[in-house]
Amino acid sequence: MSANLKNKIVVITGASAGVGRATSIAFAKHGCQIALIARGNDGLEGAKNDVEKNGGTARIYAVDVSDSNAIAQAADKIESEMGPIDIWINNAMCSVFAPIKQITPEEFKRVTEVTYLGQVYGTMAALKHMLPRNAGTIVLIGSALAYRGIPLQSAYCGAKHGVEGFFESLRCELIHDQSNIHLTIVQLPAMNTPQFGWVMNKLPNKPKPMGTVFEPEVAAKAIVFAATHQRRQIYVGAPTFEAIIANKIAPGLMDKYLGKIGYKGQQTAEKKDPNHPNNVWHPLPGDRGPHGAFGKEAHHQSIALWIVMHRELGWFGLLCLLVLIILSVWLMS
């Protein structure tokens, strides 16, 4: 049963755009008090306005999640200014689109620090306050790419693999300690977010999400559900199931398949602007909101997610999900 979220204090990292922005709006509709964490003030101000327009209240905290001291201090400040943190969502990320031979060690390290260590540091900051109360929920944001790496995103895929390992280890520790803190993870498919417009791109053409694309509101729905239900993890969309299952059955075949289609599948037909700025090292000015440039092809709903959220359907639900996955694979073939 869903918890009453009215006036709950929710912290969201990477809240200025994309999935984080959509998630802040989703929690606002439940009347939450939301701490918005990101680097760029323009996006944070836009997110604050969205929260307030949708029934919530918000404070903004301009923080780089790769700075462990800064994120810990932000958590202290949130507790002081807003009250005890009920839900902490680790969502911040960045990426580089390039073959590994073109990525510098500094760039790889930066993606790892934001996308992986940012979630670790955020979790540590949340636990500092939740453990003494023996209460709270922490949501990690994973990816289908945590189970099946793809070419041209080695740093991001490696980071998401790391998040999965961290999640499993910490879950075991919380169980050992008989803790009432709930740790969960949401595994996402390709999303129509602004990241493709500001990612560091060393490819000849503009980048795009590969495979079936969903609007960030689909992810937001899953994140709110994960934060209010005692589930270990939530898979979003049939493509997430497909990637995980296919890689378990035939990883070598997936290597060859993605080696053939992965380069073209992540680029549009439009040449990139060699002077286009990226947000890897610094936030870009402006407010880009939740959505990217792929709205025409993005799905607003996920039948697979609905089935996951309604597991009381039992074997019938599993059968429906299996049929849906088979149909999706057949349609893509």
QUIRARA-V945696 format. One record per residue. RES is the residue in three letters. OMEGA is omega in whole degrees, -180 to 180 (none if undefined). NEAR is the number of other ideal C-beta (glycine too) atoms within 8 Angstrom. Layout:
RES_OMEGA_NEAR, RES_OMEGA_NEAR
This chain:
MET_-178_2, SER_178_7, ALA_174_6, ASN_-175_5, LEU_-178_12, LYS_177_7, ASN_174_6, LYS_-180_13, ILE_-174_15, VAL_176_16, VAL_180_15, ILE_174_15, THR_-174_16, GLY_-170_14, ALA_-172_15, SER_-175_17, ALA_172_15, GLY_-178_13, VAL_179_16, GLY_179_17, ARG_179_17, ALA_180_14, THR_178_17, SER_178_17, ILE_-180_13, ALA_178_13, PHE_178_17, ALA_-180_17, LYS_175_9, HIS_179_12, GLY_-178_9, CYS_168_14, GLN_-167_12, ILE_172_17, ALA_-176_15, LEU_-179_16, ILE_174_14, ALA_-179_17, ARG_-170_8, GLY_-178_12, ASN_-179_8, ASP_179_11, GLY_179_15, LEU_178_15, GLU_177_10, GLY_178_12, ALA_178_18, LYS_178_12, ASN_179_8, ASP_179_12, VAL_-176_16, GLU_177_10, LYS_-176_7, ASN_170_9, GLY_179_7, GLY_172_15, THR_-174_8, ALA_167_14, ARG_-178_11, ILE_180_10, TYR_-179_11, ALA_-174_8, VAL_171_12, ASP_-174_7, VAL_178_16, SER_177_10, ASP_-174_9, SER_179_9, ASN_-178_6, ALA_-179_9, ILE_176_16, ALA_178_12, GLN_177_8, ALA_178_13, ALA_177_14, ASP_-178_8, LYS_178_9, ILE_179_14, GLU_-179_11, SER_-174_6, GLU_-173_6, MET_-178_10, GLY_-177_6, PRO_-179_7, ILE_178_17, ASP_-175_9, ILE_177_14, TRP_-178_15, ILE_180_15, ASN_-173_14, ASN_-173_13, ALA_179_15, MET_165_12, CYS_-175_13, SER_174_12, VAL_176_16, PHE_-178_12, ALA_170_11, PRO_-175_8, ILE_-179_6, LYS_180_4, GLN_-180_6, ILE_178_12, THR_176_5, PRO_-180_5, GLU_179_6, GLU_179_12, PHE_180_12, LYS_-178_8, ARG_178_12, VAL_180_15, THR_-178_13, GLU_-179_10, VAL_-169_15, THR_177_16, TYR_-176_14, LEU_175_11, GLY_178_16, GLN_178_15, VAL_-179_9, TYR_177_14, GLY_179_15, THR_178_15, MET_-180_10, ALA_178_13, ALA_-178_14, LEU_179_10, LYS_-178_9, HIS_-177_13, MET_-176_14, LEU_178_9, PRO_179_5, ARG_-176_8, ASN_-178_8, ALA_177_7, GLY_179_13, THR_176_12, ILE_180_16, VAL_172_14, LEU_178_14, ILE_179_15, GLY_-175_13, SER_169_10, ALA_-180_12, LEU_171_12, ALA_-179_11, TYR_-177_9, ARG_178_11, GLY_179_8, ILE_178_11, PRO_174_10, LEU_176_11, GLN_-174_13, SER_-179_11, ALA_-180_14, TYR_180_13, CYS_178_13, GLY_179_11, ALA_-180_14, LYS_171_14, HIS_179_10, GLY_178_10, VAL_-180_16, GLU_178_12, GLY_177_8, PHE_179_13, PHE_-178_13, GLU_-180_8, SER_-179_8, LEU_176_10, ARG_180_10, CYS_-179_8, GLU_179_8, LEU_177_10, ILE_179_8, HIS_-178_6, ASP_-177_6, GLN_-177_4, SER_174_8, ASN_177_5, ILE_-179_13, HIS_177_8, LEU_-179_12, THR_-179_14, ILE_178_15, VAL_-177_15, GLN_-172_14, LEU_169_14, PRO_176_14, ALA_-177_10, MET_177_15, ASN_-180_15, THR_-180_12, PRO_-174_12, GLN_-177_12, PHE_176_13, GLY_-180_8, TRP_178_10, VAL_171_14, MET_-172_11, ASN_177_12, LYS_178_9, LEU_180_13, PRO_-178_5, ASN_177_10, LYS_-178_11, PRO_176_11, LYS_175_9, PRO_-178_11, MET_177_8, GLY_-180_9, THR_-174_10, VAL_178_12, PHE_175_16, GLU_-177_13, PRO_177_16, GLU_176_10, VAL_176_16, ALA_-179_15, ALA_178_13, LYS_180_10, ALA_-178_14, ILE_177_16, VAL_179_13, PHE_-180_12, ALA_-178_14, ALA_-175_12, THR_178_9, HIS_-178_7, GLN_177_3, ARG_177_8, ARG_179_5, GLN_179_11, ILE_173_14, TYR_-179_11, VAL_174_15, GLY_178_15, ALA_180_13, PRO_178_12, THR_175_14, PHE_-177_12, GLU_-178_11, ALA_-178_13, ILE_-178_13, ILE_-179_9, ALA_-179_10, ASN_177_11, LYS_-177_6, ILE_-173_5, ALA_-178_7, PRO_179_7, GLY_178_6, LEU_177_7, MET_176_11, ASP_-177_8, LYS_-179_8, TYR_-179_8, LEU_175_11, GLY_-180_7, LYS_-173_6, ILE_-172_7, GLY_-179_12, TYR_-180_9, LYS_-176_6, GLY_180_8, GLN_178_15, GLN_173_12, THR_177_7, ALA_-175_4, GLU_179_6, LYS_-180_6, LYS_172_10, ASP_-176_5, PRO_-180_4, ASN_-177_4, HIS_-179_7, PRO_177_6, ASN_-175_10, ASN_-176_11, VAL_-176_10, TRP_-177_5, HIS_176_5, PRO_178_11, LEU_178_9, PRO_178_5, GLY_179_6, ASP_-175_9, ARG_174_9, GLY_-175_8, PRO_-165_13, HIS_175_9, GLY_-173_13, ALA_-173_6, PHE_-178_11, GLY_-179_9, LYS_-178_4, GLU_-176_6, ALA_179_10, HIS_180_10, HIS_-179_7, GLN_175_6, SER_177_11, ILE_-179_9, ALA_178_15, LEU_179_14, TRP_179_9, ILE_178_13, VAL_-178_10, MET_-179_9, HIS_-176_8, ARG_175_8, GLU_176_5, LEU_175_9, GLY_-177_7, TRP_178_5, PHE_178_7, GLY_178_12, LEU_178_9, LEU_178_8, CYS_180_11, LEU_179_13, LEU_178_8, VAL_180_8, LEU_180_12, ILE_180_13, ILE_178_8, LEU_-180_8, SER_179_12, VAL_-180_9, TRP_-179_7, LEU_179_6, MET_-175_6, SER_none_4
